Amino acid sequence: MISKRLAAVIVFFALIFAYAVPQAFSAPYWLYDGNAFAQVIWADGTPSSPDQQFYGPAAGSVAAAVSFADGHAQSGGFAASVSSFAEGTVGHHSTLSSGRAAATIYGLANSSYIINFDYTANPKTEGLISSIAHAGYEIAGAHQDLEGSGHFSTIVNGNDWISFYASCQTNAISGSIETSASISNITVDPYNSSAAPIPGAIFLLGPGLVGLAAIKRRFKK
C-alpha cells in the first residue's frame, strides 16, 4: 500500500507530464534561409558569365567579366540581411545581382499574434543604374513590403507560420550601384497575453484532482 504523500506526488507528476509533453512537441520553431544571384550580360543579351545562385542561411554569389556583380544573403538569430552590388559598362556589359533572406517561425496556433521588428531598406535609381530593396513580413495569402527605415508593429493571424524577410536587387547598365536591406529584433507574441490559452491537456487536471481526493478519503477511513 502506498502512502498518502507518495500518492499525491505520483498524481502531481502525472499531471505535469500530461501537460509538458504535448507542449514540447508542438512548440513553435524557427527556420532560416537565403539565396543570392549574380550575372554579367553582354550588350546583345547573352551572358558573358553563367548566372550563379547559392542557397542557405549564409549565401554569396559573384559573377565577373569586364564588369562585376555580387549578391549576399544571411539569416539567423531573429534577423535577416542582404546586400547586392553591380557595375556595368555601357555598350559592353550590364550586370544584375540580388539577394533574399528570410527568418520564418513555424508551428503557430491559428490565433492572433503581435509582431515587432526593426527594418532598413533603401532603394536607389540614378540614370542607368537602379536598385530595389524591401523588408517585411508574409503570412498565408498576404504580405507587406516596407521601404526606408524604422520600427514596425502590427497584429496578424498566424496560421502555422509567419515569415520575415529582406530582399534587394541591383541592375547596372553604366556605372556602379550597391544596396542592402535588413530586418532585425524580430518578436512574435500572442496578442491577448493577459488571457493565456488553456491547452487540451489541462483538462486532465479535473480527473487528477478527483483521484487525489478519493485517495485522501480512503486514507482517512
C-alpha positions as CSV (number, residue, x, y, z in Angstrom):
1,M,0.0,0.0,0.0
2,I,1.4,3.4,-1.0
3,S,1.5,6.3,1.4
4,K,-0.8,9.3,1.0
5,R,2.2,11.5,0.4
6,L,3.6,9.2,-2.3
7,A,0.2,9.0,-4.0
8,A,0.0,12.8,-4.1
9,V,3.5,13.0,-5.6
10,I,2.5,10.5,-8.3
11,V,-0.6,12.4,-9.3
12,F,1.3,15.7,-9.3
13,F,4.0,14.5,-11.7
14,A,1.4,12.7,-13.9
15,L,-0.3,16.0,-14.4
16,I,3.0,17.8,-15.2
17,F,3.9,15.1,-17.7
18,A,0.5,15.2,-19.4
19,Y,0.8,19.0,-19.9
20,A,4.5,19.3,-20.7
21,V,5.0,16.6,-23.3
22,P,2.3,17.7,-25.8
23,Q,3.6,21.3,-25.4
24,A,7.2,20.3,-26.1
25,F,6.3,18.5,-29.3
26,S,4.1,21.4,-30.6
27,A,6.3,24.3,-29.7
28,P,7.0,26.8,-32.5
29,Y,10.4,26.7,-34.1
30,W,12.5,29.0,-36.4
31,L,14.0,28.2,-39.8
32,Y,16.5,30.4,-41.7
33,D,17.2,30.5,-45.4
34,G,18.7,32.7,-48.1
35,N,19.6,32.9,-51.7
36,A,21.9,35.1,-53.8
37,F,22.2,35.6,-57.5
38,A,24.7,37.3,-59.8
39,Q,25.1,37.6,-63.6
40,V,27.1,39.7,-66.1
41,I,25.4,40.1,-69.5
42,W,26.8,41.2,-72.9
43,A,25.2,44.1,-74.8
44,D,23.4,41.6,-77.1
45,G,21.7,40.0,-74.1
46,T,23.8,36.8,-73.9
47,P,25.5,36.1,-70.6
48,S,29.3,36.5,-70.5
49,S,29.4,34.6,-67.3
50,P,27.0,31.9,-66.2
51,D,24.4,33.1,-63.7
52,Q,25.3,32.0,-60.2
53,Q,22.9,31.1,-57.5
54,F,23.6,29.9,-54.0
55,Y,21.2,28.9,-51.2
56,G,21.4,28.5,-47.4
57,P,21.4,30.6,-44.2
58,A,24.5,32.3,-45.5
59,A,24.7,32.7,-49.3
60,G,27.0,34.6,-51.6
61,S,27.2,34.8,-55.4
62,V,29.8,36.6,-57.6
63,A,30.0,36.9,-61.4
64,A,32.8,38.7,-63.2
65,A,34.0,39.6,-66.7
66,V,34.9,43.1,-67.6
67,S,32.2,44.1,-65.2
68,F,31.2,42.7,-61.8
69,A,28.1,41.6,-59.9
70,D,27.9,40.4,-56.3
71,G,25.0,39.3,-54.1
72,H,24.8,38.2,-50.5
73,A,22.1,36.9,-48.2
74,Q,22.3,35.9,-44.5
75,S,19.7,35.0,-41.8
76,G,19.8,33.8,-38.2
77,G,19.2,35.0,-34.7
78,F,15.8,36.5,-35.4
79,A,17.2,38.6,-38.2
80,A,17.9,38.6,-41.9
81,S,20.0,40.8,-44.1
82,V,21.0,41.1,-47.8
83,S,23.3,43.2,-50.0
84,S,24.0,43.4,-53.7
85,F,26.5,45.3,-55.9
86,A,26.5,45.7,-59.7
87,E,28.9,47.5,-62.0
88,G,28.2,47.9,-65.8
89,T,29.9,49.4,-68.8
90,V,27.5,51.0,-71.4
91,G,27.7,49.3,-74.8
92,H,29.6,46.3,-73.4
93,H,28.2,44.8,-70.3
94,S,25.3,45.1,-67.9
95,T,25.2,43.4,-64.5
96,L,22.5,42.1,-62.3
97,S,22.7,40.8,-58.7
98,S,20.2,40.1,-56.0
99,G,19.7,38.6,-52.5
100,R,16.8,37.4,-50.4
101,A,17.0,36.1,-46.8
102,A,14.2,35.0,-44.5
103,A,13.5,34.1,-40.9
104,T,10.3,32.0,-40.6
105,I,8.6,30.8,-37.5
106,Y,6.5,27.6,-37.9
107,G,4.2,25.6,-35.6
108,L,2.0,28.6,-34.6
109,A,-1.6,28.0,-33.4
110,N,-4.4,29.5,-35.5
111,S,-4.6,32.7,-33.4
112,S,-3.7,36.4,-33.3
113,Y,-0.1,37.5,-32.7
114,I,1.6,40.8,-32.3
115,I,4.8,41.1,-34.3
116,N,7.6,43.6,-33.9
117,F,10.8,44.3,-35.9
118,D,13.3,46.9,-37.0
119,Y,14.0,47.3,-40.7
120,T,16.1,49.2,-43.2
121,A,15.6,49.1,-47.0
122,N,16.8,52.0,-49.2
123,P,16.3,51.5,-53.0
124,K,18.1,53.9,-55.4
125,T,17.7,55.0,-59.0
126,E,20.3,57.1,-60.8
127,G,20.3,57.2,-64.6
128,L,21.2,53.8,-66.0
129,I,21.6,52.2,-62.6
130,S,18.8,51.1,-60.3
131,S,18.1,49.0,-57.3
132,I,15.1,47.5,-55.4
133,A,15.1,47.0,-51.6
134,H,12.4,45.7,-49.3
135,A,11.9,44.3,-45.8
136,G,8.7,43.0,-44.5
137,Y,6.6,40.0,-43.4
138,E,4.5,37.4,-45.0
139,I,1.6,35.2,-43.9
140,A,-0.6,32.8,-45.8
141,G,-2.3,34.8,-48.5
142,A,-0.8,38.2,-47.7
143,H,2.5,40.1,-47.3
144,Q,3.7,43.6,-46.7
145,D,6.8,45.3,-48.2
146,L,8.4,48.2,-46.4
147,E,11.0,50.8,-47.5
148,G,13.1,53.3,-45.6
149,S,13.9,52.5,-42.0
150,G,12.2,52.3,-38.7
151,H,10.3,50.1,-36.3
152,F,7.2,48.2,-37.3
153,S,4.5,46.6,-35.2
154,T,1.1,45.1,-36.2
155,I,-1.3,42.3,-35.3
156,V,-1.6,39.3,-37.7
157,N,-3.3,35.9,-37.7
158,G,-0.6,33.3,-37.6
159,N,-2.0,30.1,-39.1
160,D,1.0,27.8,-38.7
161,W,3.7,30.2,-39.9
162,I,4.9,33.8,-40.2
163,S,7.9,34.7,-42.4
164,F,10.1,37.8,-42.0
165,Y,12.4,38.8,-45.0
166,A,14.8,41.2,-46.5
167,S,15.4,41.4,-50.3
168,C,17.3,43.6,-52.7
169,Q,18.3,43.7,-56.4
170,T,20.7,45.9,-58.3
171,N,20.9,46.4,-62.1
172,A,23.7,48.5,-63.7
173,I,24.0,49.3,-67.4
174,S,26.6,52.0,-66.9
175,G,28.3,52.8,-63.6
176,S,28.0,51.0,-60.3
177,I,25.5,50.7,-57.5
178,E,25.2,49.0,-54.2
179,T,22.2,48.5,-52.0
180,S,21.1,46.5,-48.9
181,A,18.2,45.6,-46.7
182,S,17.8,44.2,-43.3
183,I,15.2,43.1,-40.7
184,S,16.2,42.6,-37.0
185,N,15.0,42.3,-33.4
186,I,12.0,40.2,-34.6
187,T,9.5,39.2,-31.9
188,V,6.3,37.2,-32.1
189,D,3.9,37.2,-29.1
190,P,0.3,36.1,-28.5
191,Y,-1.9,39.2,-29.0
192,N,-4.0,38.7,-25.9
193,S,-1.2,38.0,-23.5
194,S,-3.3,38.7,-20.4
195,A,-5.6,35.7,-21.2
196,A,-3.3,32.6,-21.6
197,P,-4.9,29.9,-23.7
198,I,-5.9,26.7,-22.0
199,P,-4.2,23.6,-23.5
200,G,-6.2,20.5,-24.0
201,A,-4.0,18.5,-21.6
202,I,-5.0,20.8,-18.7
203,F,-8.5,19.2,-18.7
204,L,-6.8,16.2,-17.2
205,L,-6.4,18.3,-14.1
206,G,-10.0,17.7,-13.1
207,P,-9.9,13.9,-13.1
208,G,-6.5,14.0,-11.4
209,L,-7.8,16.1,-8.5
210,V,-10.8,13.8,-8.2
211,G,-8.5,10.8,-7.9
212,L,-6.4,12.6,-5.3
213,A,-9.5,13.4,-3.3
214,A,-10.5,9.7,-3.4
215,I,-7.1,8.6,-2.2
216,K,-7.3,11.1,0.6
217,R,-10.8,9.9,1.7
218,R,-9.5,6.3,1.6
219,F,-6.6,7.0,3.9
220,K,-8.9,8.9,6.3
221,K,-11.0,5.7,6.7
